[in-house]
Amino acid sequence: MPGVRDGLVHGDLTVSVGGTTIVATDEVLAQAQFLNVLRNDVADWAGRAHRIRNLDPNWPANWLGQDPWPDLLQVAGRLNSLHEYCGVIADNLIAAARSYGYVERVAREAALMGAADLAYGLGRLLRGGLVALTGTPLGVSMAGVAGVGHIWLYGSLRSPYRARAARIGTDKLDPRLLTNPTVVALLRAAASSLDDVAWGLAGTPRSVGRAFGDEGLGVIDTSRTAFGVLAVARKDGLLRESPVSVAAVGDSTQPMPPTGVGDLASRIPKAVAGKPQVRIENYGDTEHPSWAVYISGTVEWDAIAKTDPLDLTSNITAMAGQAAGSFETVISAMKAAGIAPSDPVVLAGHSQGGLIATQVAAYSWFNVQAVATFGAPESKVPVPDGVATLTVEHTDDIVPAMGGDSLTDSADRVTVRREAFASEPLPAGAALPAHNLDTYRETALLIDASPEENLQGFRDTVTGILGSESGGAVLWHGIRVPEGPAPQ
């Protein structure tokens, strides 16, 4: 398959729908599809055997005597048996895949509940220690303790080496550790459980956390943690947002509409300093336009906001559910491009760009009809009902794990997971190779080759929105605008 490393097959994919159960591993679906195709072929062969027997002009007269074509009769009978057998095996494969999905669902629930209970116990332990030290009851609010799990992050932001430390510590940690699915799963559970530490520290009854936390309604989640980090860091002048300005910086000559997930991923701009962060394509005529918007990932990792709005400040601000500079960049570019509130829009983004894409979909001003995200920490963003959403995650990528886990999700969301480096050596010098946009582009090509009906349905949705006629494309670059001095 062009653009895919040797040795990778579409059987590496796992597909789930609505955040409820794993539908099937893609390998099982491929085998079931093969059996159904074989089943149809076998039925055709059996029919041909019967038609050949019917070509004998003497056959009807000899129906009470010896069959002139006993071999064909026997072949037809065995083909009919094989036809039935293929159908039974295909149905059993699908049933087994759904059973696997049920087990996977139960395991996720158990892991999330277990991690939440342990985190709550840690919070209670910390509370008891603080009470013992101070001798007075604690009056702690949820907002005040929401950032307790990210003290390590805040400490790194304050250090003299904050620019380097803010790069998720990847300059010191072994890439094999950061690209380990077990470590990624533990980080996901930890991110989902930070709010439970806060519940315990605040002395809130455990039943409340179970009802409103990640393992319940998901009202209190990782966004509160990010909000706590912002509240503390901004007192020291870190992670401060500022106004942004966008400008068109280039165009492309009449691109064809994307025909699959691979096309969507291939058009997302790479995160490069000083380069455009947004690509906007338009299709259709002036009376019936449609649009595709592609958003890059995080460009700048310094804790002090500089010029690029797709930075660490926007990352944490967006995760906190606040108005991030990256969000303002995309909204401003879309409006400047001429996208009207009624125009249908398809969004695609990598990393922070995927998080922003889902937030734009939740923004009521635009008519977003489909979203594709790659390696984004966006599992908690409530994409509106009716918006076809494809979430692509690598199980050995820590970045989407930072968004935590959720057992409740829109029935319109299809999630595809794959271990990017299950059997491949890690590339030299890459800190987070499973998060690389090129690696997600490989997975996107595997998705296009998948027979899974939900993935086919998403591709059909994108094609239906954007059509098949060539259009135009414009690249947009956003910058932060320095704020003037504070009034005296």
C-alpha positions in Angstrom: 0.0 0.0 0.0 1.6 3.4 -1.0 2.8 5.5 1.9 2.7 2.7 4.4 5.8 1.0 6.0 6.5 -2.5 4.9 4.9 -5.1 7.2 1.9 -3.1 8.3 -1.6 -4.5 7.5 -5.1 -3.2 8.1 -5.6 -6.0 10.6 -3.7 -3.7 13.1 -6.9 -1.6 13.6 -9.5 -1.8 16.3 -12.8 0.1 15.9 -15.3 1.2 18.5 -18.5 3.3 18.2 -20.0 5.7 20.6 -17.5 5.0 23.4 -19.5 1.9 24.4 -18.1 -1.4 23.0 -15.4 -2.4 20.7 -17.2 -3.4 17.5 -14.4 -5.6 16.1 -10.8 -5.8 15.4 -10.3 -5.0 11.8 -8.5 -8.3 11.1 -11.6 -10.2 12.2 -13.8 -8.0 10.0 -11.6 -8.6 7.0 -11.8 -12.4 7.6 -15.5 -12.3 7.9 -15.8 -10.2 4.8 -13.6 -12.7 2.9 -15.9 -15.6 4.1 -19.0 -13.7 2.9 -17.4 -13.0 -0.5 -16.4 -16.7 -0.7 -20.0 -17.7 0.3 -21.4 -15.7 -2.6 -18.9 -17.3 -5.0 -19.7 -20.8 -3.7 -23.4 -20.1 -4.3 -22.6 -19.0 -7.9 -20.5 -22.2 -8.4 -23.3 -24.4 -7.2 -25.8 -22.7 -9.5 -23.4 -23.2 -12.4 -23.2 -27.0 -11.6 -27.0 -27.3 -11.7 -27.2 -25.3 -14.9 -24.6 -27.6 -16.6 -26.7 -30.6 -15.6 -29.7 -29.0 -17.1 -27.9 -28.7 -20.4 -28.2 -32.5 -21.0 -31.3 -33.0 -23.2 -31.8 -36.5 -21.7 -31.6 -35.5 -18.1 -35.4 -34.8 -17.5 -36.3 -38.1 -19.0 -33.9 -40.0 -16.8 -34.9 -38.4 -13.5 -36.2 -41.8 -12.1 -33.2 -43.7 -13.4 -29.4 -43.2 -13.0 -28.3 -39.6 -13.0 -26.2 -38.9 -16.1 -24.1 -36.4 -14.2 -23.5 -37.9 -10.7 -20.2 -36.0 -10.2 -21.9 -32.6 -10.9 -24.7 -33.5 -8.5 -22.2 -34.4 -5.8 -20.2 -31.2 -6.4 -23.3 -29.1 -6.2 -24.3 -30.7 -2.9 -20.9 -30.1 -1.4 -20.8 -26.5 -2.6 -24.2 -25.9 -1.0 -22.8 -27.3 2.3 -19.7 -25.1 2.0 -22.0 -22.1 1.3 -23.8 -22.7 4.6 -20.6 -23.4 6.5 -19.0 -20.1 5.3 -22.0 -18.1 6.5 -21.9 -19.8 10.0 -18.2 -19.1 10.4 -18.6 -15.4 9.3 -21.4 -14.9 11.8 -19.4 -16.5 14.6 -16.4 -14.3 13.8 -18.6 -11.2 14.2 -20.1 -12.6 17.4 -16.7 -13.3 18.8 -15.5 -9.8 17.9 -18.5 -8.3 19.7 -17.8 -10.5 22.7 -14.2 -9.2 22.6 -15.7 -5.7 22.6 -17.8 -6.5 25.7 -14.8 -7.8 27.6 -12.8 -4.8 26.5 -15.6 -2.5 27.8 -15.7 -4.3 31.1 -11.9 -4.1 31.4 -12.0 -0.3 30.7 -14.7 0.2 33.3 -12.8 -1.8 35.9 -9.6 0.1 35.2 -11.3 3.5 35.4 -13.2 2.7 38.6 -10.1 1.2 40.2 -7.9 4.1 39.3 -10.5 6.5 40.6 -10.9 4.8 43.9 -7.1 4.7 44.4 -6.9 8.4 43.5 -9.7 9.3 45.9 -7.9 7.3 48.6 -4.7 9.3 47.9 -6.6 12.5 48.2 -8.1 11.5 51.6 -4.7 10.5 52.8 -3.3 13.9 51.8 -6.2 15.6 53.5 -5.6 13.6 56.7 -2.0 14.5 56.7 -2.7 18.2 56.2 -5.2 18.2 59.0 -2.8 16.5 61.3 -0.1 19.0 60.5 -2.3 22.1 60.8 -4.7 20.9 63.5 -7.6 22.6 61.7 -10.2 21.3 59.3 -9.6 22.1 55.6 -11.8 24.4 53.6 -10.9 23.3 50.1 -12.8 24.0 47.0 -12.7 21.9 43.8 -11.3 24.7 41.8 -8.5 25.2 44.4 -7.4 21.6 44.3 -8.1 20.8 40.6 -4.5 21.3 39.7 -3.0 19.2 42.5 -2.2 16.3 40.0 -0.2 18.7 37.8 2.1 20.2 40.4 4.9 18.5 38.5 4.0 20.4 35.4 3.8 23.7 37.1 7.2 23.1 38.8 8.7 22.5 35.3 7.1 25.6 34.0 8.8 27.7 36.8 12.2 26.2 36.3 15.0 28.1 34.4 14.8 25.3 31.8 11.0 25.6 31.4 11.2 25.6 27.5 13.0 22.3 27.6 11.0 20.8 30.4 7.7 21.7 28.9 8.4 19.4 26.0 6.8 16.6 28.1 10.3 15.7 29.4 11.1 13.9 26.2 14.7 15.0 26.3 15.5 12.8 29.3 13.0 10.0 29.2 13.6 6.8 27.2 11.5 6.9 24.0 10.8 3.2 24.5 9.1 4.1 27.8 7.0 6.9 26.2 6.0 4.6 23.4 4.9 1.7 25.6 1.1 0.9 25.4 1.1 -0.1 29.1 2.6 3.3 30.1 0.2 5.1 27.9 -2.8 3.3 29.5 -1.5 4.1 33.0 -1.1 7.8 32.0 -4.7 7.8 30.6 -6.0 6.3 33.9 -4.0 8.8 35.9 -5.3 11.8 33.8 -8.8 10.5 34.3 -8.2 10.2 38.1 -6.8 13.6 39.0 -10.2 14.9 39.7 -10.7 12.0 42.2 -7.6 13.1 44.1 -9.3 16.5 44.3 -12.5 15.0 45.6 -10.6 13.2 48.3 -8.6 16.2 49.3 -11.7 18.3 49.5 -13.4 15.7 51.7 -16.3 15.2 49.3 -18.2 11.9 49.7 -17.0 9.2 47.3 -20.5 8.7 45.9 -20.4 12.3 44.6 -17.2 11.6 42.6 -18.6 8.4 41.2 -21.7 10.2 40.1 -20.1 13.3 38.5 -16.5 12.2 37.7 -15.1 10.4 34.7 -16.5 7.1 35.8 -20.0 8.6 36.0 -21.5 11.6 34.1 -18.1 13.1 33.4 -19.1 16.5 34.7 -15.8 16.9 36.5 -12.8 15.8 34.5 -9.4 16.7 33.2 -10.6 20.1 32.1 -10.8 21.1 35.8 -7.2 20.0 36.3 -6.1 22.1 33.4 -8.1 25.0 34.7 -6.3 24.7 38.1 -2.9 24.7 36.3 -3.9 28.0 34.5 -5.1 29.6 37.7 -1.8 29.0 39.5 0.6 29.5 36.5 -0.9 32.8 35.4 -0.1 34.3 38.8 3.6 34.0 37.7 3.0 35.3 34.3 3.0 31.9 32.5 0.4 30.5 30.1 -1.1 33.9 29.5 -3.4 34.2 26.5 -3.3 37.2 24.1 -5.2 38.4 21.0 -4.3 36.8 17.7 -4.2 38.0 14.1 -4.5 35.8 10.9 -3.5 36.4 7.3 -3.7 34.4 4.1 -0.2 33.4 3.1 -0.6 31.2 0.1 -2.9 29.1 -2.0 -3.0 25.9 -4.0 -4.2 25.3 -7.5 -7.6 23.6 -7.7 -7.2 20.6 -5.4 -9.6 17.7 -5.7 -11.8 17.0 -2.7 -10.5 14.4 -0.3 -11.9 10.9 -1.0 -10.8 9.2 2.2 -9.2 9.6 5.6 -5.8 9.4 4.1 -6.5 12.5 2.1 -7.7 14.3 5.2 -4.5 13.5 7.1 -2.2 14.3 4.2 -3.5 17.9 4.0 -3.1 18.8 7.7 -0.2 21.3 7.9 2.8 20.0 9.8 3.7 21.9 13.0 6.7 24.0 11.9 7.6 27.4 13.4 6.8 30.3 11.1 4.7 28.2 8.7 0.9 28.2 8.1 -1.1 26.4 10.8 -4.5 26.2 8.9 -5.4 25.1 5.4 -8.9 25.9 4.1 -10.4 24.4 1.0 -13.6 25.4 -0.7 -15.8 23.3 -3.1 -19.1 23.7 -4.9 -20.4 26.9 -6.4 -21.1 30.3 -4.8 -24.7 29.3 -4.0 -23.9 25.8 -2.6 -20.3 26.0 -1.2 -18.7 23.4 1.1 -15.5 23.6 3.0 -12.7 21.5 4.5 -10.5 23.0 7.3 -7.2 21.4 8.3 -5.4 22.4 11.6 -1.8 21.7 12.6 -0.6 20.5 16.0 1.4 22.4 18.7 4.3 24.4 17.3 5.7 26.2 20.3 6.3 24.5 23.7 7.5 27.4 25.9 5.4 28.2 28.9 5.6 31.9 28.1 3.4 32.7 25.1 5.5 34.1 22.2 4.2 34.7 18.7 2.7 31.3 17.5 -0.8 30.8 18.9 -0.6 27.0 18.5 1.6 26.7 21.6 1.7 25.2 25.1 -0.5 28.1 26.4 -3.2 27.4 23.9 -2.9 23.6 24.6 -3.6 23.9 28.3 -6.2 26.7 27.8 -8.1 24.6 25.3 -8.0 21.5 27.6 -9.4 23.8 30.3 -12.3 24.6 28.0 -11.3 28.3 27.8 -10.9 30.5 24.7 -7.5 29.5 23.4 -5.3 31.5 20.9 -5.4 28.5 18.6 -9.2 28.4 18.7 -9.3 32.1 17.9 -6.9 31.6 15.0 -9.0 28.9 13.4 -12.3 30.8 13.9 -10.8 34.0 12.5 -9.3 32.1 9.5 -12.7 30.5 8.8 -14.5 33.7 8.9 -11.9 35.5 6.8 -12.1 32.7 4.2 -15.8 33.5 3.8 -17.4 30.4 5.5 -21.0 31.3 6.2 -23.0 29.8 9.1 -25.0 27.7 6.8 -22.1 26.3 4.8 -21.3 22.6 5.4 -17.8 22.1 6.9 -15.5 19.2 7.4 -12.7 19.6 10.0 -9.5 17.6 10.4 -6.7 18.2 12.9 -3.6 16.6 14.4 -2.7 16.8 18.1 -3.8 20.2 19.5 -5.4 20.8 16.0 -7.7 17.9 16.6 -8.7 19.3 20.0 -9.5 22.6 18.4 -11.4 20.9 15.6 -13.8 19.3 18.1 -14.2 22.6 19.9 -15.0 24.4 16.6 -17.6 21.7 15.9 -19.1 22.5 19.3 -19.1 26.2 18.5 -22.6 26.9 17.2 -21.6 29.6 14.6 -20.5 27.0 12.0 -22.4 24.2 10.3 -19.8 21.5 11.0 -20.9 18.1 9.7 -17.8 15.9 10.0 -14.6 15.9 12.1 -11.5 13.8 11.9 -8.9 14.0 14.7 -5.5 12.3 14.8 -3.6 11.9 18.1 -5.6 14.6 19.9 -6.4 14.9 23.7 -10.0 15.6 22.9 -12.1 12.6 24.3 -14.0 14.9 26.6 -15.2 17.5 24.1 -19.0 17.1 23.6 -19.3 17.1 19.8 -22.9 17.8 18.9 -25.2 15.0 17.9 -25.3 14.5 14.2 -21.7 15.5 13.6 -19.9 12.5 12.1 -16.7 12.2 14.2 -13.7 10.0 13.6 -11.1 9.8 16.4 -7.8 8.1 15.5 -5.5 7.2 18.4 -2.3 5.2 18.7 -2.2 3.1 21.8 1.5 3.9 22.1 1.0 7.7 21.9 0.9 9.5 25.2 -0.6 12.7 23.9 -4.3 11.5 23.4 -3.9 9.8 26.8 -3.6 13.2 28.4 -7.3 13.8 27.6 -8.2 10.9 30.0 -10.8 8.3 29.3 -14.6 8.5 29.0 -17.2 5.7 29.0 -19.9 8.0 27.7 -19.7 9.4 24.2 -21.8 10.4 21.2 -23.2 7.6 19.1 -21.8 9.6 16.1 -18.2 9.1 17.2 -16.1 6.3 15.7 -12.8 5.6 17.4 -9.9 3.8 15.7 -7.0 2.6 17.7 -3.7 0.9 16.6 -0.3 0.3 18.2 1.9 2.1 15.7 5.1 0.3 16.7 3.9 -3.1 17.7 6.5 -4.9 15.6 8.6 -2.0 14.2 11.8 -0.6 15.7 11.5 3.0 16.9 13.1 5.5 14.5 16.3 6.9 15.9 16.2 10.4 17.4 12.3 10.5 17.6 11.0 11.3 21.1 7.4 10.5 20.4 7.3 8.6 17.1 3.8 7.3 17.6 2.6 10.9 17.8 4.2 11.9 14.6 1.8 13.2 11.9 3.5 11.0 9.3 2.7 7.9 11.5 -0.9 8.9 11.7 -1.0 9.4 8.0 0.0 5.7 7.7 -2.9 4.7 9.9 -5.2 6.9 7.9 -4.3 4.9 4.8 -5.0 1.6 6.7 -8.4 3.0 7.6 -9.2 3.7 4.0 -8.4 0.0 3.2 -10.6 -1.2 6.0 -13.9 -3.0 5.2 -15.5 -1.9 8.5 -18.9 -0.4 7.7 -18.6 2.6 10.2 -15.3 3.6 8.6 -16.8 3.3 5.1 -19.7 5.3 6.3 -17.5 8.2 7.5 -15.7 8.2 4.2 -19.0 8.4 2.3 -20.1 11.2 4.6 -17.0 13.3 3.7 -17.4 12.6 0.0 -21.1 13.5 0.2 -20.3 16.8 1.9 -17.5 17.9 -0.4 -18.5 16.4 -3.7 -16.2 15.4 -6.5 -15.4 18.6 -8.4 -12.1 20.5 -7.9 -12.0 23.6 -5.8 -9.6 26.1 -4.2 -7.3 26.1 -1.2 -5.8 28.9 1.0 -3.1 28.6 3.7 -3.5 30.8 6.8 -1.0 31.9 9.4 -1.9 33.2 12.8 0.3 35.2 15.2 -0.1 36.5 18.7 -0.5 40.3 18.9 1.5 41.8 21.8 -0.8 43.5 24.3 0.0 47.1 25.2 1.3 48.1 28.6 -1.1 48.1 31.4 -2.7 51.5 32.1 -1.1 53.5 34.9 
